[in-house]
């Protein structure tokens, strides 16, 4: 990759790194796992950046790479337990701090972490106010399937949030 492309990539990464942190927060509970995954996401973005054709859809492309990288990492490490306590928010990224500010956001994060990997990805994108078509393009599912999964996940999240609130 030439110097111009390197500079362009680094500028893009600086502008969109929040996406990587959001995806990391949803998929990984502790800081060392998030740091490892962040590096892997940047590496995967770097590898595929020269092949990116539509520069106007960079956000969707970053979400797709970040989510797929996270899912692959989870599968490789066979991390199956999503019932851990929320991490200590001290010293975490700005996005993590924002999400941890309200008790409702912390409960929602805990509930989302309880979803399966694909539904976590879908709900992360849904909460970013992406359309079903955009989510379908990122996840590789049909828009109809995305709609069904969003509906089921919302119902499940509503039940989990009620349970988590009652648990307090």
Phi, psi and omega per residue, in radians:
X1 nan 2.334 -3.133
X2 -1.282 2.952 -3.130
X3 -1.048 -0.660 3.115
X4 -1.104 -0.752 3.127
X5 -1.163 -0.662 3.107
X6 -1.087 -0.795 -3.137
X7 -1.110 -0.763 3.127
X8 -1.079 -0.755 3.127
X9 -1.095 -0.814 -3.126
X10 -1.118 -0.655 3.078
X11 -1.134 -0.761 3.109
X12 -1.075 -0.770 -3.132
X13 -1.095 -0.744 3.113
X14 -1.085 -0.688 -3.104
X15 -1.253 -0.623 -3.001
X16 -1.953 0.194 -3.086
X17 -1.099 -0.381 3.092
X18 -1.018 -0.604 3.102
X19 -1.066 -0.771 -3.126
X20 -1.092 -0.706 3.135
X21 -1.172 -0.688 3.111
X22 -1.088 -0.845 -3.134
X23 -1.081 -0.757 3.114
X24 -1.015 -0.779 -3.102
X25 -1.100 -0.639 -3.138
X26 -1.250 -0.658 -3.012
X27 -1.640 -0.455 -3.017
X28 -2.212 2.379 -3.018
X29 -1.565 -0.499 -3.069
X30 -2.091 2.731 -3.029
X31 -1.025 -0.800 -3.133
X32 -1.047 -0.703 3.098
X33 -1.134 -0.692 3.122
X34 -1.149 -0.707 3.122
X35 -1.103 -0.782 3.114
X36 -1.068 -0.793 -3.109
X37 -1.186 -0.642 3.109
X38 -1.031 -0.793 3.125
X39 -1.092 -0.698 3.130
X40 -1.167 -0.688 3.110
X41 -1.101 -0.779 3.131
X42 -1.075 -0.734 3.117
X43 -1.067 -0.801 -3.137
X44 -1.144 -0.652 3.073
X45 -1.116 -0.771 3.139
X46 -1.039 -0.789 -3.124
X47 -1.092 -0.692 -3.033
X48 -1.678 -0.115 -3.096
X49 -1.002 -0.743 -3.134
X50 -1.076 -0.410 -3.121
X51 -1.532 -0.152 -3.118
X52 -1.144 2.105 -3.079
X53 -1.675 -0.743 -3.074
X54 -1.734 1.655 -3.120
X55 -1.136 -0.366 -3.126
X56 -1.322 -0.254 3.139
X57 -1.904 0.610 -3.087
X58 -1.060 -0.739 -3.119
X59 -1.022 -0.813 3.122
X60 -1.119 -0.713 3.120
X61 -1.090 -0.751 3.137
X62 -1.115 -0.767 3.086
X63 -1.018 -0.785 -3.104
X64 -1.065 -0.843 3.140
X65 -1.125 -0.775 -3.091
X66 -1.114 -0.793 -3.126
X67 -1.161 -0.817 -3.139
X68 -1.089 -0.722 3.110
X69 -1.081 -0.743 -3.137
X70 -1.134 -0.755 3.137
X71 -1.122 -0.745 3.112
X72 -1.070 -0.762 3.132
X73 -1.080 -0.752 3.116
X74 -1.064 -0.767 -3.123
X75 -1.153 -0.722 3.139
X76 -1.076 -0.721 -3.086
X77 -1.566 -0.077 3.127
X78 0.933 0.782 3.084
X79 -1.437 1.906 -3.063
X80 -2.004 -0.222 -3.096
X81 -1.658 2.040 3.137
X82 -1.972 0.403 -3.057
X83 -1.735 0.113 -3.098
X84 -1.155 2.797 3.071
X85 -1.159 2.711 3.065
X86 -1.080 2.536 -3.138
X87 -1.214 2.758 3.014
X88 -1.150 2.226 -3.048
X89 -1.457 -0.026 -3.137
X90 -1.175 2.318 3.094
X91 1.309 0.222 -3.119
X92 -1.610 3.057 -3.073
X93 -1.153 2.876 -3.138
X94 -1.002 -0.722 -3.131
X95 -1.136 -0.759 3.116
X96 -1.083 -0.704 3.130
X97 -1.126 -0.733 3.128
X98 -1.085 -0.761 -3.119
X99 -1.228 -0.500 -3.116
X100 -1.513 -0.075 -3.068
X101 -1.129 -0.748 -3.112
X102 -1.809 2.589 3.129
X103 -1.119 -0.642 3.115
X104 -1.089 -0.728 3.130
X105 -1.142 -0.686 3.115
X106 -1.131 -0.706 3.103
X107 -1.159 -0.713 3.111
X108 -1.096 -0.755 3.112
X109 -1.038 -0.779 3.134
X110 -1.103 -0.725 3.134
X111 -1.159 -0.734 3.132
X112 -1.120 -0.669 3.124
X113 -1.083 -0.382 3.125
X114 -1.408 -0.177 3.118
X115 -1.342 2.825 3.051
X116 -1.214 2.945 -2.992
X117 -1.023 -0.779 -3.103
X118 -1.187 -0.776 -3.131
X119 -1.154 -0.566 3.041
X120 -1.084 -0.764 3.127
X121 -1.078 -0.825 -3.115
X122 -1.065 -0.798 -3.101
X123 -1.222 -0.564 3.060
X124 -1.071 -0.800 3.136
X125 -1.211 -0.675 3.110
X126 -1.076 -0.731 3.117
X127 -1.204 -0.314 3.030
X128 -1.492 0.137 3.092
X129 1.109 0.608 3.050
X130 -1.453 2.619 3.113
X131 -1.308 2.851 3.090
X132 -1.040 -0.649 3.121
X133 -1.119 -0.739 3.117
X134 -1.134 -0.745 3.130
X135 -1.114 -0.719 3.118
X136 -1.055 -0.729 3.127
X137 -1.103 -0.592 -3.125
X138 -1.387 -0.738 -3.042
X139 -1.540 -0.344 -3.100
X140 1.496 0.106 3.086
X141 -1.597 2.932 3.042
X142 -1.376 2.737 3.120
X143 -1.062 -0.655 3.106
X144 -1.101 -0.750 3.114
X145 -1.128 -0.686 3.089
X146 -1.042 -0.789 3.139
X147 -1.038 -0.768 3.124
X148 -1.112 -0.780 -3.120
X149 -1.146 -0.681 3.102
X150 -1.085 -0.801 -3.130
X151 -1.056 -0.820 3.133
X152 -1.139 -0.732 -3.121
X153 -1.153 -0.688 3.114
X154 -1.076 -0.737 3.118
X155 -1.106 -0.813 3.133
X156 -1.102 -0.752 3.123
X157 -1.105 -0.690 3.123
X158 -1.059 -0.760 3.112
X159 -1.132 -0.778 -3.120
X160 -1.143 -0.700 3.124
X161 -1.120 -0.708 3.096
X162 -1.074 -0.789 3.125
X163 -1.080 -0.813 -3.114
X164 -1.128 -0.665 3.103
X165 -1.175 -0.721 3.138
X166 -1.182 -0.502 -3.122
X167 -1.188 -0.458 -3.090
X168 -1.200 nan nan
